Amino acid sequence: MLAVGIIFLSGKIDSQVFDEKVHKSDLIEDTNDNIQEAEEDISDTEIAKAKPYRVNHETLVLHEILEGGGFLNQMQSWNGKMLVVKFESASVSPVFKYHEYLTHYQDSNNNNILDEQDQGFFNPASTVKVAIAALALEKLNALGVERDTEYRIVNESNWYRIDEDIRLSIVISDNDAANRLILWLGFDYIKSTLANKGLDNLAVERLMLDRGTLVDSPAFEMRFNNQKKYQQPKSVSIKPSCYEKDERVGNCATASNLVEALIRIVQPEYFSNDERFRMTQSDRMWLQEIMMHTPREEGFELPDNYCRFLTEVERRFSSQSGRMLSKCGVALFSNTYVDTSLIETDDGHKYYVAFAVSPTRRLDEETILQWMNTTANFVLSKLP
């Protein structure tokens, strides 16, 4: 076991009657001032100063475990990548222990673009919807409105509840719901807000199902508490920073950024206010709750492993007092199966997992998911 580096950090690891008249005072502006006002409310209920902790990177442990269990050849064949972050609480200095297999990121071709040529490139597929959901809840908090607020694109007939779009995008990975949230937030806002939180390698630059890359956002309107507010159209100014496949602009991430977004949702006390998703505590717990639920528990007649690939891991490690928060996806262009989860075990351990494989398209999904579960079960059982 080789400790490649130990970094001491504080607060950082790498959220039916309506007034139909619209006034200028009702315009919704996504400004930092709005976010700062919301931050004061959060500080009253959350720890304002992040606790010191250590980050310990291990690059040989997973390789040895995978090799010892006979999984390494298949991981190599399927271009598999895995990051397991084990949280170890301690009275003096808690530790986030990073166990990495081919997930440490480097811009290998020095083009300032996340792409397949880079070491540690990670195709996030629908797991980016976790960060989108958190940003939507943060924006609602900044605006001072509840998550059941309704919204729609101006001049369209149908209204949608924001919390329902979040729930659909997480629980059954609904792409239309996710695309509405992306357009409401805007690509520039998503990019700058994630970067300001230290998640600068989490790039959302494509609508789901390839329905547009870095497209401008139309005007939106929201209605709540007998009020109606208007959000101006948003133009995209950012340049592409992600080639998802070949030179197709898309959604990219590092495994560490995907995991660290989830850590910010579950354990925000280890981050400064600027680095957190600044949602209300109620919204934070609600987001965790829907990430815990199977589609059936949320009222959908779908298999338990739909959008939750590591169900066998959950049964083995978290079937009693533990829990699993999970989001998964299959990448459109590369056939990458990817899962990002928190496995909180029955005996109280926390493992944050990002796991991706890109098998041949000839294989059936049941075979792929069974292998992913068998591999993850073995890895978690052998981690020190």
N, C-alpha and C positions, 0 to 999 in steps of 0.2 A: 504494500500500500504506500503510494507516494503522494505526499502533500506538495503539489506544485506551487501553491501560493497561499498565504494567509493574509487577508486584508482586514484591517480594523477600520470600521466605518461607524458613522452615527447618522442614522436617518436615511440611508440610501443603499440599495443593493446593486446595481450596475450603473369615474361613476355615473218643464223644459221651455225656458224662455231666455233668449240671449239677445244682447244688444248688437244689432247687425251693423251699426255705424262704427267705422274705424277712424280714430283720430291720430294725429301725429304722436301724441303722448302715449299711444298704445303700441307703438312700434317696438318690436323685440330686437334688441341689439346684443350680440354676443361679445361683450367686452370683458376685459380683465377686472374692471371695477365691479361688475355684477358678481363675479366669482369671489372677489375679496370680501364683499358684503356677506355672502353665504358662509365664508370661512369663519366669520366671527361666531355664527350660530353653532357650527360644528365644534369649535374650540370649547364651548361650554359643556359638551357631553363627551368629548374624546380627549385623550391625552395630547396636550399641545406640543410637547417636546418628545421627539422620537427617542426611544431607548437605545443605548449603545449595544452593539452585537457584533459578532464575527461572521465573516464569510470564508469558508474553507473549500477550495477547489481540489477535487480528486479526479485525475484523468485515467488512472489505471484500474481502479477497483471494478468498474462496470465491465471493462474489457475482460478482466480475469473471471468475473462471475459468468458472463455470457459464454466464454470459452469453456469454463468448467462444466457448465450445464448443457453443452452441446448446441447452443443457440447462435454462436458467432458466425458460422458459415452462412446460415439463413439470413442473418442481419446484413451481412456483406452482400449477399445476392439480391436482397430487396432494398438495398441502400437505406438500411434502417438507422435510425438515430434515436437516442434516448437521453433524457436528463431527469434525474431524480434528486430533488432537494429535500433533505431530511432536516426538520426543525428539531433541535435539541435544546430544551429549556434548561437554564442553569441559574443559580442564585446570583451570580456575579455577571456573567456575560453569556446570553443565549447564543447559539450557533446555528446558522443556516449552512448545512454541509452539502455542497454541490457535487454530485456524482455524474460525470459526463461521459457519454460515448458519442464521439463525432459531432458534438453540439457546440463546442467552443468556436465562436465566430471570428473570422478574419476576412477582410476584403482582399481576397487572393489575387484578383486581377487589377486592383488599385483603380477601379473606375467609379468609385463612390456610388455604386449601385448594388443593392442586394440582388444576387442572381445565383444560378446553379453552379457557376464556376467558383463561388466562394466556399471556403472551408466553413462548415457549420451552417450552411444555408438551410432554412427550415420553411417548408410550405405549410402555412397554418390552416388552410381551408376554412371551414366554418368556425374554427376556434376563435377567430378574431371577433366573433359576435359577443364574446364576454366583455371585451374592452368597449365595444360599441354600446352595449347595455349599460355599463358603468358610466360612460360619458353622458348618455342620455339622462340617467338619474342625477348626475352632477349638474347638468344644465337645468333640469327641473328645479333643483334646489336653489340654484343661482337666481332663477326667475321667481322663486317664492310660490310655486304652484305644486299641486299634488300630482302623484304619478298617474292617477286616473283621468288626467286632463286629456281632452280630445284634440285631434289635429287632422288637417288634410291639406293637400296641395290646392292652392287657390283655383277656383272655378271647377274643381272636381266635385262630384256629388256625394261621395261616401266619406263619412267621418270615421276615424279610428282612435281607439284609446291607446295612449303611449304605453301604459303598463301592459296592455294586452299584446302589443307588438313586441315588447321586450320578452314577455313570457313565451310567445310563439317562436321567436327567433332562438331562444335558448332551449326550450323543452322539445320542440319538434323541428328545429332548425329551419323555420319558415323563411324563405328567401325574400318574398315580397315584403314581409314585415321588416326584415333587416334592411332592405333597400330604402324603405320609407325613413327609417331611423338615420341611415347614412346621409340621405339627401337633406333631412331636417337639420342634422348637425353640420353638414358640409365637409368636403374633403380637406380644405385648408384648416378648418377648426380641429378636425380629428388629428391631423398631422402635428400641428403646433401644440395642442394640448397634451398629447401623449409625449411629445419630445420634452416639454416643460416638466413632466413628471419623471423624466429619466428613462422613458420607454421609447427612445429614438430609433430603435430598430424594429418597431412594430408598424408596418406600413399598410394602410388601407387605401388603395388607389383604384379599386375596381368594384363596381356593384356586383352583387351575387348573380350567378348564372351568366356572367359576362354580358351584362346589360348596359355596359358603358364604363369607360375608364376616365377618371378625373373629369367628370361632367359637372357643369354648373348646376346649382340647386335652384329649383323654382321657388316662387313665393309660397309660403305656408301661412295658414291661419290656425289659431288655437282658440278653444272656447272652454271656459271654466267659471264657476261662481257668477253666472249671468253676465259674463264678460266675453268679449271676443278680441283677440289680439292678432296683429299682422306681423309676419316676419318677411323682410325684404328678400328678393332673390340674391343668391351668392355666386359670384364668379370665382373660378378656380385660378389661382396664381402659381401654385407650387409646380415644380417640375417632377417628372417621374423619378422615383428612387428605388423602384422594384421591378425586376423582370421575373415574372412568376415561372415562365417557361420560354426558353429561347429568348426572344426579345419582346415578348408580350407583357405589357404593363399589367400588373395585377396586385395581389395581396401577398406580402412576405413578412417574415418575422425571424427573430432568433428564438431558440427554445427558451433561453433565459428570460427574454422579455415576455413571452407568453406566460411562463410560470410566475414571474414577478408581478404581472397584472393581477393574477389570481391571489397572490400573497397580499397585495394592497387591499383586496376586497375582504379577505379573511382576517388578516392581522395588520390593520392600518397603524397600530400604535408603534410600529417599528419604522415609520416614515414621518418626515416632516409634513406640515400641512400642504406645502406646495407639491409634494410628491404623491399625496393621497388622491383617491377619487373622493371628492368632497361632497358626498351624498349624506342624507340624514341617516341616523342609526337605524330607523325603521326601514328605510329603503335598502340599507346594507343587509339587514337580516332577511328581508324579503327576497333579495337577489340570491343569497345563499340558499334559501329554502327552495326556490324553483330549480336551482342547479342540483339540489339533492334528489329531486323527484324524478321518477320514471314517467314516460308519457301516460301510462295507464293511471298513475296516481294523480295526474293533472287532467284526467277525463278523456284521453285519446286512446282509441283502440289500436295501439301499436305495440310491437314487442318491447320488452324491457331494455334490450340493448340498442334500441333505436336512439341514436344521438348519445349513447352511453356505452362505448365499446368495452370498457373494463368491468363488466358486470360480475364476472367470475372472481375478479380481484376483490370487489366489494363483498361478495358472499363469504370469501375466505377470511378477510381481515376486518370487516366492518359490519358484520351481520347483527351484532348485539347492541352495544352502546356507541359504536363508531358511526361514521358517516362517510359518504363519498359525494363530493361536488364535481360535476363532470360536464364537459362539452367536447364533442368530437366532430369530425367532418371527413369528407372525401374530396380531394382537390380535383378540380375540373379538368385540368390539362395533363397532370402527371399521374393520376390514379393513386395519389398518396393518401393512405389512411392515417389519420392523425388524431390523437386524444390528448387533452389537457385536463388533468384531474387533481383534486386534493383527496387523498386517502387518509382519513383520520381513523386509526385502528381502534379496536375494542380496548386495547391496553394503553391508549392515550398518545401514541406516536402520530406525528404528522409527516406525510410524504407528499410533496408536490411533484407531479409527473408530467413530462411532455414526451410523447412516444409517437414515432412516425415510421411507416414502412411504405415502400412503393412496389408492390408485387406486380406480376404480369396480370394483364386484364383477363386472362383466361381462367384465373382462379375464382372460385365462388366466395362470396363474402363470409359465409359461415366458417370456411376453412381459415381464412385470414384472421378473423376475430378470435377463433379458438387458439391459434398460434400466438397472437398478441397477448391473450390472457394467460396462457401457459408460461410465456416468457416473463411477463410482468410479475406473476405470482412467484416464480423462481427467484427473480432479482430481489424483490422485497423481502423474501424469506432469508436471503443470504447477505443483505447489506449489513455492514457493521454498525 
